[in-house]
Amino acid sequence: MNSVLVSLSGGLDSTTLLAHLIHFDFVPECVSFNYGSKHNKEEIEAAKKIAKYYNVNHTVIDLREAMSGFKSDLLLSGGVIPKGHYNDASMARTVVPGRNMIFTSILAGYAESNNIAYVALGIHQGDHHIYPDCRPDFFNALNHTVQLSTEGKVRLLAPFLHKSKADIVGEGLRLKVPYELTRTCYEGKEKACGTCGSCVERLEAFTLNGATDPIEYEN
């Protein structure tokens, strides 16, 4: 069986990714990042619960100081989280410059150091419009770079790269993913807001699958 390091945010995509890899007999270990986002606290709490549910090792890496000078409304230092649909132009304000490149570099080094063959990312088609570090060209270039850096000892996986959020939820429902444990909202509140772009996209994905999202919302 292949070892894999999963970037686990505690959200819907990365949790379904974890379930997907387990289903295909990978042996996963999970890493989450505390990088100073408004929803980091809730994300990490969710990730811990999910890792416990699947009985996998879970490490949290603190990047708050390293990323303290970054500018994004997703960060605690930024402005108000935009409301509306995930594909709205205003969602570009939630881009954290270089985030996936930074995360993946650390994950690749961690994987090489611990003889883990693969690093898995939950990026998907729905992210392509807004986030440049989630697009196929970026992923392919980064995968090539990681393989050059590790002399082929580590490779990247992104099984949802060309799938929609609805596709991901559909697979998760089939795999009985514990979506009640996940956290997708960009607001750092006790309950998901239901109105930010991330919440709207999540709710839409469940609706398209004829299913009800099991988490509670403010709105």
CORDA-V162903 format. One record per residue. RES is the residue in three letters. PHI is phi in degrees with one decimal (999 if undefined). Layout:
[[RES/PHI] [RES/PHI]]
This chain:
[[MET/999] [ASN/-89.0] [SER/-83.1] [VAL/-146.9] [LEU/-102.0] [VAL/-105.3] [SER/-79.7] [LEU/-103.0] [SER/-86.7] [GLY/93.0] [GLY/-89.6] [LEU/-64.2] [ASP/-66.3] [SER/-69.7] [THR/-70.6] [THR/-64.3] [LEU/-58.6] [LEU/-59.8] [ALA/-63.3] [HIS/-60.1] [LEU/-67.4] [ILE/-62.5] [HIS/-59.5] [PHE/-97.8] [ASP/68.4] [PHE/-77.1] [VAL/-106.0] [PRO/-93.2] [GLU/-131.1] [CYS/-118.2] [VAL/-131.4] [SER/-120.3] [PHE/-120.0] [ASN/-99.7] [TYR/-121.2] [GLY/90.7] [SER/-81.8] [LYS/-62.9] [HIS/-106.9] [ASN/-58.7] [LYS/-59.0] [GLU/-68.5] [GLU/-60.1] [ILE/-67.2] [GLU/-60.5] [ALA/-65.0] [ALA/-60.5] [LYS/-63.0] [LYS/-64.9] [ILE/-68.1] [ALA/-61.6] [LYS/-66.0] [TYR/-58.5] [TYR/-91.6] [ASN/57.2] [VAL/-122.4] [ASN/-64.9] [HIS/-141.0] [THR/-122.0] [VAL/-108.9] [ILE/-108.7] [ASP/-91.3] [LEU/-116.9] [ARG/-60.0] [GLU/-69.0] [ALA/-63.2] [MET/-107.3] [SER/-67.4] [GLY/-93.8] [PHE/-77.6] [LYS/-115.8] [SER/-169.7] [ASP/-72.5] [LEU/-74.0] [LEU/-87.9] [LEU/-58.2] [SER/-81.8] [GLY/-92.4] [GLY/-83.3] [VAL/-72.6] [ILE/-65.3] [PRO/-69.1] [LYS/-99.5] [GLY/113.4] [HIS/-77.9] [TYR/-60.5] [ASN/-89.8] [ASP/-64.9] [ALA/-59.0] [SER/-62.8] [MET/-66.4] [ALA/-60.9] [ARG/-68.9] [THR/-93.9] [VAL/-66.7] [VAL/-103.0] [PRO/-53.3] [GLY/70.7] [ARG/-57.2] [ASN/-67.5] [MET/-65.9] [ILE/-66.8] [PHE/-56.6] [THR/-67.8] [SER/-60.7] [ILE/-66.8] [LEU/-62.0] [ALA/-65.1] [GLY/-65.4] [TYR/-63.5] [ALA/-63.3] [GLU/-62.3] [SER/-65.7] [ASN/-114.1] [ASN/55.8] [ILE/-100.6] [ALA/-76.1] [TYR/-132.9] [VAL/-118.7] [ALA/-110.4] [LEU/-118.9] [GLY/-94.1] [ILE/-63.0] [HIS/-147.3] [GLN/-58.5] [GLY/-64.2] [ASP/-84.3] [HIS/-62.4] [HIS/-64.4] [ILE/-98.4] [TYR/-104.8] [PRO/-63.4] [ASP/-89.1] [CYS/-123.8] [ARG/-85.8] [PRO/-55.0] [ASP/-60.6] [PHE/-65.0] [PHE/-59.7] [ASN/-63.7] [ALA/-66.5] [LEU/-67.9] [ASN/-60.7] [HIS/-61.9] [THR/-63.7] [VAL/-61.3] [GLN/-65.9] [LEU/-65.7] [SER/-64.7] [THR/-102.1] [GLU/54.1] [GLY/80.7] [LYS/-77.1] [VAL/-130.0] [ARG/-129.5] [LEU/-95.0] [LEU/-124.1] [ALA/-145.7] [PRO/-63.9] [PHE/-102.9] [LEU/-53.3] [HIS/-111.9] [LYS/-109.1] [SER/-84.8] [LYS/-61.2] [ALA/-63.9] [ASP/-60.7] [ILE/-65.1] [VAL/-62.6] [GLY/-58.8] [GLU/-66.2] [GLY/-62.2] [LEU/-63.9] [ARG/-66.6] [LEU/-88.7] [LYS/56.7] [VAL/-64.8] [PRO/-77.1] [TYR/-63.0] [GLU/-65.7] [LEU/-91.4] [THR/-86.6] [ARG/-136.6] [THR/-116.0] [CYS/-58.2] [TYR/-83.3] [GLU/-89.3] [GLY/-87.4] [LYS/-122.6] [GLU/-61.3] [LYS/-110.3] [ALA/-60.2] [CYS/-73.7] [GLY/83.3] [THR/-125.7] [CYS/-73.5] [GLY/-57.4] [SER/-67.2] [CYS/-65.2] [VAL/-60.8] [GLU/-64.6] [ARG/-63.6] [LEU/-61.1] [GLU/-62.7] [ALA/-64.9] [PHE/-67.0] [THR/-59.5] [LEU/-65.0] [ASN/-97.8] [GLY/64.0] [ALA/-124.6] [THR/-107.8] [ASP/-67.3] [PRO/-81.1] [ILE/-88.4] [GLU/-89.7] [TYR/-123.8] [GLU/-66.8] [ASN/-119.8]]
